[in-house]
Amino acid sequence: MNANNIVRELMSLGLTQREIERRSGVKQCVVSALNTGRYGRRTPYNTVMSLQRVLDQVKAQPEGQNHPS
């Protein structure tokens, strides 16, 4: 899966761009650019892996538990 699709899926699961930033370490401006398709260069591998790790964690959580305190 590419970074654009990961960001879109995370947002469809209820995470905000700021929450994705907090969990992944990927800056919010990069998350926004990926979400809108404006990220003009090849996405670094570590960025994709950081986003994928968050997606895997969110999917592993019980329903309704996507926003921990």
C-alpha positions in Angstrom: 0.0 0.0 0.0 1.3 3.5 -0.8 1.5 6.4 1.7 -1.4 8.2 0.2 -3.8 5.3 0.6 -2.5 4.6 4.2 -3.3 8.2 5.2 -6.7 8.1 3.6 -7.5 4.8 5.3 -6.3 6.2 8.7 -8.5 9.2 8.3 -11.5 7.1 7.3 -11.0 5.2 10.5 -11.4 8.5 12.4 -7.9 9.7 13.0 -7.1 13.4 12.4 -4.0 14.6 10.6 -2.7 15.8 14.0 -3.3 12.4 15.5 -1.5 10.7 12.6 1.4 13.0 13.2 1.5 12.3 16.9 1.4 8.5 16.4 3.7 8.2 13.4 6.1 11.1 13.8 5.3 12.2 10.2 4.8 16.0 10.1 1.2 17.1 9.7 2.0 19.1 6.6 3.4 15.9 5.0 0.2 14.0 6.1 -1.9 16.7 4.5 0.1 16.7 1.3 -0.2 12.9 1.1 -3.9 13.1 1.7 -4.6 15.6 -1.0 -2.1 14.1 -3.5 0.1 17.2 -3.4 3.2 15.4 -2.2 5.3 15.9 -5.3 8.2 13.6 -4.7 8.7 9.9 -4.0 7.7 9.1 -0.4 10.6 8.0 1.7 10.5 4.3 2.9 10.7 5.3 6.6 7.6 7.5 6.1 5.6 4.8 4.6 6.7 2.3 7.2 5.8 4.7 10.1 2.3 5.3 8.6 1.9 1.5 8.0 2.8 0.8 11.7 0.1 3.2 12.9 -2.5 1.6 10.5 -1.6 -1.8 11.8 -2.0 -0.7 15.4 -5.3 1.0 14.7 -6.7 -2.1 12.9 -5.5 -4.3 15.8 -7.5 -2.3 18.4 -11.0 -3.2 19.3 -13.8 -1.2 17.6 -14.2 2.3 19.0 -10.7 2.3 20.6 -8.9 4.3 17.9 -8.4 7.4 20.2 -6.5 6.4 23.3 -6.3 8.9 26.2 
